[in-house]
Amino acid sequence: MDLANYSSFESLDIRVGTIVDAQDLEIAEKPAFKLIIDFGNKLGHLQSSAQLTEVYSAEALVDKQILAVVNFPPKQIANFISQCLVLGVYSKDGVVLLSTERPCENGDKLG
């Protein structure tokens, strides 16, 4: 395991957001969803591609509060631009999203 330093961690801008829309991303090579996530007034809505189809349905993702890195450069996936990286854990069943222990304001920063 490579050790990271604290300044590397501090450079990540991890925020709370609420998924407001989830649809199949049919152009992806691997099954994925196109997510629209509300990060509050400061950041607004960002979109992300996420390979969550083994654990979640599109309907189950809507209104779910999640954590995402919002300061990575946009990544193009076919003709879709992913603007943030939704965080999850690789479980035996598939990727499980990270969320907060209780509801938070959209845009709140991991600290």
FIVEX-805646 format. One record per residue: residue number from 1; x, y, z of N, C-alpha, C, CB in turn; residue in three letters. Coordinates in pm, whole numbers, plus 50000, padded with zeros to 5 digits. Glycine has a CB too. Layout:
% FIVEX-805646
+-----+-------+-------+-------+-------+-------+-------+-------+-------+-------+-------+-------+-------+------+
:  nr :  n.c1 :  n.c2 :  n.c3 : ca.c1 : ca.c2 : ca.c3 :  c.c1 :  c.c2 :  c.c3 : cb.c1 : cb.c2 : cb.c3 : rest :
+-----+-------+-------+-------+-------+-------+-------+-------+-------+-------+-------+-------+-------+------+
: NUM :     X :     Y :     Z :     X :     Y :     Z :     X :     Y :     Z :     X :     Y :     Z :  ALA :
...
+-----+-------+-------+-------+-------+-------+-------+-------+-------+-------+-------+-------+-------+------+
This chain:
% FIVEX-805646
+-----+-------+-------+-------+-------+-------+-------+-------+-------+-------+-------+-------+-------+------+
:  nr :  n.c1 :  n.c2 :  n.c3 : ca.c1 : ca.c2 : ca.c3 :  c.c1 :  c.c2 :  c.c3 : cb.c1 : cb.c2 : cb.c3 : rest :
+-----+-------+-------+-------+-------+-------+-------+-------+-------+-------+-------+-------+-------+------+
:   1 : 50084 : 49883 : 50000 : 50000 : 50000 : 50000 : 50090 : 50124 : 50000 : 49904 : 49999 : 50122 :  MET :
:   2 : 50066 : 50213 : 49904 : 50138 : 50340 : 49899 : 50074 : 50438 : 49998 : 50137 : 50399 : 49756 :  ASP :
:   3 : 50157 : 50507 : 50073 : 50108 : 50606 : 50168 : 50093 : 50741 : 50099 : 50202 : 50617 : 50290 :  LEU :
:   4 : 49981 : 50806 : 50125 : 49957 : 50941 : 50074 : 49990 : 51040 : 50184 : 49810 : 50959 : 50025 :  ALA :
:   5 : 50018 : 51163 : 50144 : 50039 : 51264 : 50247 : 49911 : 51346 : 50263 : 50160 : 51356 : 50211 :  ASN :
:   6 : 49904 : 51419 : 50372 : 49782 : 51492 : 50404 : 49749 : 51598 : 50300 : 49795 : 51558 : 50540 :  TYR :
:   7 : 49849 : 51661 : 50242 : 49821 : 51765 : 50142 : 49755 : 51705 : 50018 : 49952 : 51837 : 50102 :  SER :
:   8 : 49787 : 51580 : 49984 : 49718 : 51514 : 49872 : 49570 : 51500 : 49901 : 49780 : 51375 : 49845 :  SER :
:   9 : 49538 : 51457 : 50023 : 49398 : 51443 : 50063 : 49328 : 51578 : 50062 : 49387 : 51378 : 50202 :  PHE :
:  10 : 49395 : 51681 : 50114 : 49336 : 51814 : 50122 : 49305 : 51872 : 49984 : 49429 : 51908 : 50196 :  GLU :
:  11 : 49374 : 51827 : 49882 : 49350 : 51880 : 49748 : 49219 : 51829 : 49688 : 49466 : 51843 : 49656 :  SER :
:  12 : 49162 : 51723 : 49745 : 49034 : 51671 : 49697 : 48919 : 51752 : 49754 : 49018 : 51522 : 49734 :  LEU :
:  13 : 48828 : 51794 : 49669 : 48708 : 51865 : 49712 : 48593 : 51764 : 49707 : 48679 : 51993 : 49621 :  ASP :
:  14 : 48561 : 51707 : 49824 : 48457 : 51605 : 49834 : 48334 : 51670 : 49894 : 48504 : 51483 : 49919 :  ILE :
:  15 : 48222 : 51662 : 49822 : 48099 : 51729 : 49863 : 47981 : 51632 : 49869 : 48067 : 51842 : 49766 :  ARG :
:  16 : 47881 : 51674 : 49948 : 47755 : 51602 : 49957 : 47663 : 51652 : 49845 : 47688 : 51622 : 50098 :  VAL :
:  17 : 47596 : 51560 : 49779 : 47498 : 51595 : 49677 : 47382 : 51497 : 49679 : 47564 : 51597 : 49538 :  GLY :
:  18 : 47272 : 51539 : 49620 : 47154 : 51454 : 49609 : 47128 : 51422 : 49462 : 47030 : 51522 : 49672 :  THR :
:  19 : 47114 : 51294 : 49432 : 47085 : 51252 : 49295 : 46942 : 51293 : 49262 : 47105 : 51096 : 49277 :  ILE :
:  20 : 46926 : 51374 : 49157 : 46793 : 51420 : 49118 : 46741 : 51348 : 48994 : 46796 : 51570 : 49092 :  VAL :
:  21 : 46831 : 51282 : 48921 : 46789 : 51205 : 48804 : 46891 : 51096 : 48777 : 46772 : 51297 : 48678 :  ASP :
:  22 : 46843 : 50979 : 48736 : 46930 : 50866 : 48702 : 46869 : 50795 : 48581 : 46947 : 50767 : 48823 :  ALA :
:  23 : 46952 : 50776 : 48480 : 46908 : 50708 : 48358 : 47018 : 50614 : 48310 : 46871 : 50810 : 48246 :  GLN :
:  24 : 46978 : 50511 : 48236 : 47078 : 50422 : 48177 : 47167 : 50501 : 48083 : 47010 : 50304 : 48102 :  ASP :
:  25 : 47297 : 50477 : 48091 : 47392 : 50537 : 47999 : 47423 : 50431 : 47894 : 47525 : 50587 : 48073 :  LEU :
:  26 : 47340 : 50428 : 47793 : 47344 : 50319 : 47694 : 47470 : 50319 : 47609 : 47224 : 50328 : 47605 :  GLU :
:  27 : 47539 : 50432 : 47599 : 47659 : 50439 : 47515 : 47784 : 50387 : 47585 : 47682 : 50581 : 47472 :  ILE :
:  28 : 47775 : 50360 : 47715 : 47892 : 50314 : 47791 : 47927 : 50170 : 47753 : 47866 : 50324 : 47942 :  ALA :
:  29 : 48057 : 50138 : 47756 : 48101 : 50002 : 47726 : 48054 : 49905 : 47834 : 48254 : 49997 : 47714 :  GLU :
:  30 : 48060 : 49947 : 47960 : 48011 : 49866 : 48072 : 47882 : 49928 : 48122 : 48118 : 49857 : 48187 :  LYS :
:  31 : 47786 : 49847 : 48171 : 47659 : 49903 : 48219 : 47682 : 50014 : 48323 : 47572 : 49791 : 48279 :  PRO :
:  32 : 47616 : 50127 : 48300 : 47634 : 50243 : 48388 : 47509 : 50329 : 48385 : 47759 : 50325 : 48346 :  ALA :
:  33 : 47503 : 50420 : 48482 : 47397 : 50519 : 48488 : 47453 : 50658 : 48461 : 47325 : 50515 : 48624 :  PHE :
:  34 : 47372 : 50741 : 48401 : 47399 : 50884 : 48390 : 47325 : 50947 : 48507 : 47351 : 50944 : 48249 :  LYS :
:  35 : 47400 : 51012 : 48596 : 47342 : 51073 : 48714 : 47347 : 51225 : 48703 : 47414 : 51026 : 48840 :  LEU :
:  36 : 47242 : 51290 : 48746 : 47240 : 51435 : 48764 : 47233 : 51456 : 48915 : 47119 : 51505 : 48687 :  ILE :
:  37 : 47330 : 51531 : 48969 : 47344 : 51545 : 49114 : 47338 : 51691 : 49152 : 47477 : 51482 : 49163 :  ILE :
:  38 : 47254 : 51723 : 49251 : 47240 : 51860 : 49302 : 47340 : 51881 : 49415 : 47094 : 51886 : 49352 :  ASP :
:  39 : 47434 : 51974 : 49393 : 47535 : 52008 : 49494 : 47507 : 52143 : 49558 : 47674 : 52007 : 49431 :  PHE :
:  40 : 47384 : 52191 : 49550 : 47347 : 52316 : 49616 : 47375 : 52438 : 49531 : 47419 : 52328 : 49746 :  GLY :
:  41 : 47352 : 52554 : 49593 : 47360 : 52681 : 49520 : 47496 : 52711 : 49462 : 47321 : 52792 : 49610 :  ASN :
:  42 : 47602 : 52679 : 49533 : 47737 : 52717 : 49488 : 47781 : 52638 : 49364 : 47837 : 52696 : 49601 :  LYS :
:  43 : 47759 : 52508 : 49364 : 47804 : 52422 : 49254 : 47694 : 52387 : 49155 : 47862 : 52295 : 49309 :  LEU :
:  44 : 47569 : 52393 : 49197 : 47457 : 52359 : 49110 : 47451 : 52210 : 49080 : 47466 : 52436 : 48980 :  GLY :
:  45 : 47400 : 52178 : 48962 : 47386 : 52039 : 48919 : 47507 : 51998 : 48837 : 47255 : 52020 : 48837 :  HIS :
:  46 : 47563 : 51881 : 48870 : 47672 : 51822 : 48792 : 47629 : 51683 : 48747 : 47805 : 51815 : 48875 :  LEU :
:  47 : 47685 : 51636 : 48638 : 47651 : 51502 : 48591 : 47770 : 51409 : 48609 : 47608 : 51505 : 48443 :  GLN :
:  48 : 47737 : 51282 : 48625 : 47840 : 51181 : 48645 : 47795 : 51050 : 48584 : 47871 : 51162 : 48795 :  SER :
:  49 : 47890 : 50974 : 48539 : 47867 : 50837 : 48495 : 47910 : 50746 : 48609 : 47944 : 50804 : 48362 :  SER :
:  50 : 47826 : 50647 : 48643 : 47860 : 50559 : 48754 : 47816 : 50416 : 48724 : 47794 : 50609 : 48885 :  ALA :
:  51 : 47908 : 50322 : 48744 : 47880 : 50181 : 48722 : 47820 : 50121 : 48850 : 48009 : 50103 : 48680 :  GLN :
:  52 : 47690 : 50141 : 48866 : 47620 : 50101 : 48988 : 47507 : 50002 : 48961 : 47564 : 50222 : 49059 :  LEU :
:  53 : 47502 : 49950 : 48839 : 47386 : 49873 : 48796 : 47371 : 49737 : 48865 : 47392 : 49852 : 48649 :  THR :
:  54 : 47476 : 49687 : 48927 : 47465 : 49557 : 48994 : 47390 : 49569 : 49127 : 47604 : 49498 : 49018 :  GLU :
:  55 : 47393 : 49687 : 49188 : 47335 : 49704 : 49321 : 47209 : 49791 : 49319 : 47438 : 49766 : 49414 :  VAL :
:  56 : 47202 : 49887 : 49226 : 47093 : 49986 : 49227 : 47016 : 49984 : 49096 : 47148 : 50126 : 49253 :  TYR :
:  57 : 46889 : 50021 : 49105 : 46810 : 50054 : 48986 : 46814 : 50206 : 48972 : 46660 : 50000 : 48997 :  SER :
:  58 : 46783 : 50256 : 48855 : 46780 : 50401 : 48834 : 46681 : 50467 : 48932 : 46742 : 50435 : 48688 :  ALA :
:  59 : 46566 : 50404 : 48950 : 46464 : 50460 : 49038 : 46511 : 50467 : 49183 : 46336 : 50377 : 49029 :  GLU :
:  60 : 46587 : 50368 : 49228 : 46635 : 50365 : 49366 : 46740 : 50472 : 49394 : 46691 : 50227 : 49399 :  ALA :
:  61 : 46804 : 50523 : 49290 : 46909 : 50623 : 49309 : 46855 : 50764 : 49328 : 47002 : 50621 : 49191 :  LEU :
:  62 : 46739 : 50792 : 49271 : 46681 : 50927 : 49281 : 46651 : 50960 : 49427 : 46553 : 50939 : 49195 :  VAL :
:  63 : 46690 : 51079 : 49469 : 46676 : 51133 : 49605 : 46779 : 51077 : 49703 : 46538 : 51104 : 49657 :  ASP :
:  64 : 46872 : 50995 : 49655 : 46977 : 50941 : 49742 : 47086 : 51045 : 49758 : 47035 : 50809 : 49684 :  LYS :
:  65 : 47128 : 51069 : 49882 : 47236 : 51163 : 49910 : 47369 : 51086 : 49906 : 47217 : 51234 : 50047 :  GLN :
:  66 : 47466 : 51143 : 49834 : 47594 : 51074 : 49810 : 47711 : 51168 : 49835 : 47599 : 51021 : 49665 :  ILE :
:  67 : 47832 : 51113 : 49827 : 47956 : 51190 : 49833 : 48025 : 51179 : 49699 : 48049 : 51141 : 49950 :  LEU :
:  68 : 48085 : 51290 : 49654 : 48154 : 51290 : 49525 : 48270 : 51388 : 49526 : 48056 : 51325 : 49411 :  ALA :
:  69 : 48373 : 51355 : 49449 : 48484 : 51447 : 49426 : 48439 : 51541 : 49313 : 48618 : 51370 : 49389 :  VAL :
:  70 : 48441 : 51671 : 49340 : 48390 : 51767 : 49242 : 48500 : 51850 : 49175 : 48291 : 51860 : 49309 :  VAL :
:  71 : 48627 : 51826 : 49209 : 48732 : 51906 : 49148 : 48829 : 51826 : 49060 : 48810 : 51975 : 49256 :  ASN :
:  72 : 48786 : 51711 : 49011 : 48862 : 51643 : 48906 : 48824 : 51707 : 48772 : 48833 : 51488 : 48905 :  PHE :
:  73 : 48912 : 51702 : 48673 : 48873 : 51755 : 48542 : 48762 : 51669 : 48481 : 48996 : 51760 : 48446 :  PRO :
:  74 : 48677 : 51728 : 48398 : 48572 : 51649 : 48332 : 48633 : 51534 : 48253 : 48488 : 51738 : 48238 :  PRO :
:  75 : 48559 : 51423 : 48249 : 48606 : 51304 : 48177 : 48502 : 51267 : 48072 : 48632 : 51184 : 48275 :  LYS :
:  76 : 48547 : 51250 : 47949 : 48456 : 51214 : 47842 : 48441 : 51063 : 47834 : 48506 : 51270 : 47708 :  GLN :
:  77 : 48316 : 51018 : 47832 : 48283 : 50877 : 47817 : 48190 : 50869 : 47696 : 48215 : 50816 : 47949 :  ILE :
:  78 : 48245 : 50825 : 47582 : 48175 : 50830 : 47453 : 48134 : 50976 : 47430 : 48048 : 50733 : 47450 :  ALA :
:  79 : 48004 : 51003 : 47415 : 47962 : 51142 : 47393 : 47906 : 51206 : 47520 : 47858 : 51149 : 47282 :  ASN :
:  80 : 47938 : 51150 : 47636 : 47890 : 51200 : 47765 : 48009 : 51257 : 47843 : 47819 : 51086 : 47846 :  PHE :
:  81 : 47989 : 51371 : 47908 : 48094 : 51432 : 47991 : 48058 : 51412 : 48138 : 48110 : 51584 : 47958 :  ILE :
:  82 : 48143 : 51341 : 48210 : 48127 : 51320 : 48353 : 48201 : 51434 : 48425 : 48180 : 51179 : 48398 :  SER :
:  83 : 48128 : 51509 : 48509 : 48183 : 51628 : 48573 : 48228 : 51608 : 48717 : 48081 : 51737 : 48568 :  GLN :
:  84 : 48196 : 51494 : 48775 : 48236 : 51465 : 48913 : 48249 : 51314 : 48928 : 48134 : 51523 : 49017 :  CYS :
:  85 : 48317 : 51271 : 49034 : 48339 : 51129 : 49060 : 48261 : 51089 : 49184 : 48490 : 51098 : 49076 :  LEU :
:  86 : 48156 : 51012 : 49165 : 48077 : 50961 : 49276 : 48159 : 50855 : 49348 : 47940 : 50902 : 49227 :  VAL :
:  87 : 48158 : 50859 : 49481 : 48240 : 50767 : 49560 : 48161 : 50645 : 49604 : 48298 : 50838 : 49683 :  LEU :
:  88 : 48225 : 50529 : 49596 : 48161 : 50405 : 49636 : 48265 : 50304 : 49678 : 48076 : 50350 : 49523 :  GLY :
:  89 : 48216 : 50195 : 49732 : 48300 : 50085 : 49780 : 48271 : 49962 : 49696 : 48274 : 50057 : 49933 :  VAL :
:  90 : 48377 : 49893 : 49654 : 48360 : 49768 : 49581 : 48325 : 49658 : 49680 : 48489 : 49731 : 49499 :  TYR :
:  91 : 48199 : 49618 : 49682 : 48156 : 49509 : 49769 : 48144 : 49381 : 49686 : 48020 : 49542 : 49840 :  SER :
:  92 : 48115 : 49270 : 49751 : 48099 : 49144 : 49678 : 47978 : 49148 : 49584 : 48084 : 49027 : 49777 :  LYS :
:  93 : 47883 : 49238 : 49611 : 47762 : 49249 : 49528 : 47775 : 49352 : 49416 : 47645 : 49284 : 49614 :  ASP :
:  94 : 47877 : 49438 : 49424 : 47894 : 49547 : 49328 : 47927 : 49674 : 49404 : 47766 : 49566 : 49242 :  GLY :
:  95 : 47929 : 49786 : 49333 : 47966 : 49913 : 49396 : 47851 : 49966 : 49482 : 48005 : 50017 : 49287 :  VAL :
:  96 : 47884 : 49996 : 49608 : 47790 : 50054 : 49704 : 47830 : 50199 : 49727 : 47787 : 49974 : 49840 :  VAL :
:  97 : 47734 : 50290 : 49711 : 47762 : 50432 : 49724 : 47795 : 50473 : 49867 : 47644 : 50512 : 49675 :  LEU :
:  98 : 47884 : 50571 : 49879 : 47913 : 50632 : 50009 : 47814 : 50745 : 50032 : 48059 : 50684 : 50017 :  LEU :
:  99 : 47765 : 50754 : 50155 : 47673 : 50861 : 50190 : 47701 : 50904 : 50334 : 47524 : 50816 : 50174 :  SER :
: 100 : 47629 : 51003 : 50379 : 47648 : 51052 : 50515 : 47563 : 50973 : 50613 : 47614 : 51202 : 50523 :  THR :
: 101 : 47598 : 50980 : 50738 : 47527 : 50908 : 50844 : 47388 : 50967 : 50867 : 47608 : 50911 : 50974 :  GLU :
: 102 : 47371 : 51095 : 50839 : 47241 : 51162 : 50848 : 47234 : 51268 : 50739 : 47219 : 51226 : 50990 :  ARG :
: 103 : 47115 : 51319 : 50708 : 47103 : 51418 : 50599 : 47189 : 51541 : 50625 : 46957 : 51460 : 50582 :  PRO :
: 104 : 47249 : 51591 : 50516 : 47330 : 51713 : 50519 : 47281 : 51806 : 50409 : 47483 : 51680 : 50502 :  CYS :
: 105 : 47330 : 51928 : 50410 : 47298 : 52023 : 50304 : 47377 : 51985 : 50179 : 47330 : 52169 : 50349 :  GLU :
: 106 : 47310 : 51992 : 50064 : 47382 : 51972 : 49939 : 47494 : 52075 : 49929 : 47287 : 51982 : 49817 :  ASN :
: 107 : 47610 : 52028 : 49891 : 47727 : 52115 : 49880 : 47816 : 52116 : 50003 : 47682 : 52254 : 49851 :  GLY :
: 108 : 47769 : 52058 : 50115 : 47855 : 52050 : 50233 : 47983 : 51976 : 50197 : 47782 : 51980 : 50351 :  ASP :
: 109 : 48095 : 52024 : 50252 : 48226 : 51970 : 50219 : 48273 : 51871 : 50324 : 48328 : 52083 : 50204 :  LYS :
: 110 : 48331 : 51761 : 50277 : 48392 : 51666 : 50367 : 48507 : 51735 : 50438 : 48441 : 51539 : 50292 :  LEU :
: 111 : 48511 : 51722 : 50569 : 48615 : 51794 : 50642 : 48686 : 51707 : 50741 : 48559 : 51911 : 50712 :  GLY :
+-----+-------+-------+-------+-------+-------+-------+-------+-------+-------+-------+-------+-------+------+
